[in-house]
Amino acid sequence: MKQQKLWMYYLLAWVGYVAYIYIDNVVNGRGSQPYVWSHLVASFVQFTFCFFVLYPKFLNRKLILVFIAGLIVAEGLFISTRWLVEEVLYVWVIGHGNYNPGTSILYYVGDNWWKAFQPILLSFIIWAFLETFNRERENEQLRQEKTQAELAFLKSQINPHFLYNTLNYMYSMAYPVSDRLADTIIKLSNLMRYMLADNANNQVDLEKEVDYLSNYIDIYRMRFEDHFFVDFKVSGNTGGVQIASLMLIPFVENAFKHGVMDDEQRPVRIKLQASQHMITFSVSNKINRNQKDHSSGIGMANIRRRLDLIYPGRYDLLIANNGDTYKSTLSIKLTQ
């Protein structure tokens, strides 16, 4: 905790304690007696010692014996300070102390130990509350930083296979320079610009996400020409709707990697239905039995993690696989 705030809370706590002592003594008819002020002076010394020294430095399991010794020192600070004020200073200034002459040290200690314990208890309550509050705030900040770091890492892991394949394709097209090559480069440039965009809150317009999917599909269409069959449909209202960036593309990547795209009778079907409160995105494809890579799909583990982080309790992800067709359906509730 910043030192300035610590001092502010300390002063507020001390003012509250002074008010408590004053009210307690006024109620009991002792509001103007000199020993009330000696009580406050002793409490101030003890409270400050506990708040700034004892609890911050020695309240630790490994230092428990030192801490217990510190509590004894705190009691001693209160009692000795009060004794010096009442039985030395008061005797010198006003001619008498608070206790009768000849009062033993043991009696004085026994009569003051509970009064000495009150500032110890109050300072501990205030310090513990502030420490807990400060740690919780720091933990929340760390959780947010960790979440942002995880999201940034997961986003960076979504598209490497697609980029490598597309760059290889562009290399093969570079020999006969053509308009198609230029168009492909432009679309790829748009994809990369979108992927690398710095979205502070990780949210983008759904229309931009749709454009990204369209460009992605178009580049694949150029690669496979007449042997590429994908049915991409968008319904509902995408205007003004926002979604976490790159949330939908892993499902399409998975379909293109593990599915059959050259069967006109069974095209890859991609459907997006949107409203201001809910989006539903589904991708289905015929399973490619000649696929050598039997992994669960590009980014699918990552996308589940991102969904848990960004839309906890607000999404449903259904995966259906009957051995012939693979279908994934994602529904996201956009509002709390």
N, C-alpha and C positions, 0 to 999 in steps of 0.2 A: 504494500500500500504506500502511496506517496506520503512523504513526511508531512506535507502541509495538511492533507486530509486527516492524518493520524492525530495531529495536534488539535484540529478542529473537533474531532470526536472526543478527544481527551477533555477538552475544555467544556464541551456540552455535558459529558458525564460528570465532571467535577461540579459544575453549576447545579446539576440535578441532585447530587449528593449533599451539597451545601443547603439546598432548599429543604431536603429531607431532614437534616439535622436541625435546621431552624424551626421548621414546623413541629417536629417532635418535641423540642424544648419549649416552644411557645405553648403547646397543648398542655405540657406538664408544668407550666408556670416557671420555667427556668431560662426564659429567653434572654435576659440581660446579665445573667451571672457570668463572671469571668471565665469559669471553667469551660463554658460552651466554646469560647474562642480558642482555648488551649486544645480542646477536642478537635476543632477544625484544623488547627496548625499541624497537630500530630497526624490526623487523617490525610492531610495534603502530602506530607512527607512519605507516608507509607503507601498511599495510592499511587504516587508518581513512581516510587521504586518498583512496585509490582507491575505497573502498566508498561513501563519502558525497559525494565531490566529483568525482573524475575520471570515473567511469562514468555516474553519473546526469546530469551536466551537459554532458559533452563527447563522449560516445560517440555521435556523429552523423556521417553522411556529409558534411554541410555543414561540420562542424567537425573534419575528419579531421586537418588540420595542427595544430590546437590540441590535439587528442587525443594525437598523437604527441609534441608538446612536453610534454604532461602526463605521458606515460610516462617521458620523460627526467627530469622533475622528481621523479617517484616514485622512480626509481632513485637520484637524488641525495639524496632525503630519507633513504633507508635508509643509504646509504654515509656521509653526513655525520653522521647521528645516531649510528651505530655508532662513527665516528671520535671524536666528542665524548665518548662514554661511555668508550671503551677507551683512547684516547690522551691524553685530557685529565683526565677524572674519575678513572679508575683510577690514572693516574700520580700524581695529587694525593692519593688516598686510600690506595692500597696500595703506591705507590712504583714501579710498572711498568705498562706497557701490554701489549697482546696481541702487538704486532709489535716487531721489533728497532728500536732507535733509528736514525734515518737512512733508514727505509723511505720510498721515493718515493711521491708521490700516485698516479702512474700504476700502480705495482705494487699499491697499496692498492685502487684502483678495479678493476683487472683481477682481483684476488683475491676481490672481493666482488660483482661484477656478477651472477653466477648466484644467489648467496644472496639478492640483492635482487630477482631476478626471481621467485622462488618465491612471496612474498606477493602480488605483482602477479597471478600466474596464479591462485592460490587465491581471492583476492578477486573476480577476474573470473568464475571458475566459479560461486561462490556467488551473486554479484550477478546473473549471466545466468540462472541457474536460477530465482531468485526473481522476476526480471522476466518471464521466460517464463510461469511459473506464474500470476503476478498478471494478466498480459495475457490468458491463456487463460480465467481465471475471469471477468474483466471482459467478454470477448467472449461467453462463455456466458451471462452475465447479460443482455447486450444482445440476444443471439439470442432468449432467452426473452421479454424485453420486446417485441421486434419481433413475435414469433409471437403473443403475447397481443393486441398492437395490431391485427395483421392479422385475427385471429379476431374481435375485437370489431367491426372495420370490416365484415368480410364478413357477420357476423350482421346488422348493421344494414342491409345491402343486399338481404336476401332477400325481404322482403314488401311493399315499397311499393305495387306495383300492386294487390295484394289489398286492402290497407287503403283505398286510394282508391275502388276499385269498391264495397267494402262500405259505406263512408260515404255514397256516392251513393245506394246502395240504401236505407239507413236513412232518408236525407232524403226519399226518395219515399214511404216508408211512414209518415212522421211525421204526415201529414194525418189518416188514419183511425186514431186511437189504438186499439191492440188488444193482446191477449195475445201475439200473434205478434211484435209489435214489441218488447215487453218481453223475450220469450225471445231474440230476436235480439241485443238489446243485452247481455243477460247472457252469451250465448255469445261475443260480440265482446270483452266485458270480460275473459272468461277467456283468450281468445287473446292479448290485449295483455298481460295480467298474466304469462302464460307467456313471451311474447317478451322482455319487459323484465326478467325475473327475473335477479338477479345470482348466477350460478352460478360460484363461485370457480374451480372446476376445469373448467368448461364441460361437466360431466357431469350428466345427469338420469336419473331412473328411466324405463325404456322405457315403462312404463304411462302416465306423464305425456305422453310423446311421442305415444302412441296416442290419449289423450284429446284432445290438441291436434288431431290429424288428424281425429278424429271430429267435433269442434266445427266445424272448418273445412268439412268436407263437409256438415254439417247446415245451415250458413249458406248455402252454395251451393244446397242443396236447397230452402231457403225462397225463394231468389231465382227459381229456375226451376220450382218447384212440380212439376206432373205431367210436365214435359218434362226431367227430370233423372234419368239412369240411371247409377248408380255402384255397383259391387259391391266392397265393402271387407271383407276377411276377415283375421282374425288367428288364427294357430295356434301351438302350442307353449307354452312357459312364459315369460311376460314378467316374472314376479315376481323381484325381486332383480337384474334385468339393467339395466345402465346404458349410455347412449349419449350422444354429444355432442348437445347441444340443437339443435333446428331443423335436424337433418341430413337428415330424410326429406321435409319439406314441399316443397322445391323440385321434386321429381319429380312431386308431385301438382299443384302450381301449373303446371308445364309441360304436364301432360296437360289441365288445365282450360283453359289459354290456347290451346293449339294443337289440342286434340282435339274430337271430337264427343260431346256429352253427352246429346243428345236422341234417340239411336237405341236403342230398347229391345232390338233384336236384337244390338247390339254395344256393350254398356255399357263404360264405363271400368272396368278391373279393377285393383284394388289389393290386393296380398297381402303379408302380413308373417308370416314364420316365424322363431320365436325359440327359442334355447336359452341355456344359461349361457356357451357358448363361441362361438356364431356367430349372427348374424342375417342373414336374406336378405329383401330388400324389392324387389318388382317392381311396376311400373306400366305398363300397356299401354292404348293408346287408338287409336281410328280417327282418321286425320289429317283435319283440317278443311281442305278445299281452298279454302274461301272466306275463310280467314284471310289478312288483309292483312299481318300482321306475320310476317315470315319469319326472325326472329332465332332463335338457337339455344335460346331458352327462358329463363324467369326463373331467375336464380341458378345456372344449370348450370356456367358457368365458375367461379363462386365456390365451388360445392360441391366441384368437383374440387380446388381449392386447399385448402379446409378438410380434405378427406380426406387430402391429402398432408401437411398439417401435423399432424393429430391421429392418423391411422392409417397412417403410412408403412410400406409393405410388408405391410400387413395387410388390404388391401381389394381387391376386384375390382369394376369398374364396366363393365358391358356395355351398349352401346347398339345396338339393331337397328331399322332403318328400311327397309322394303321398298317404300316409296312409298304404301302403303295403311294400314299399321299401324306405330305407333311404340311401342317397348318398351324400358324401361330396367330393368336388374337390378343391384342393389347387394348385395354380400356383404361383411360385415365380421367379421373374426376379433377377438373381444373380449379374448382372453387372449394373452399373449406366447408 
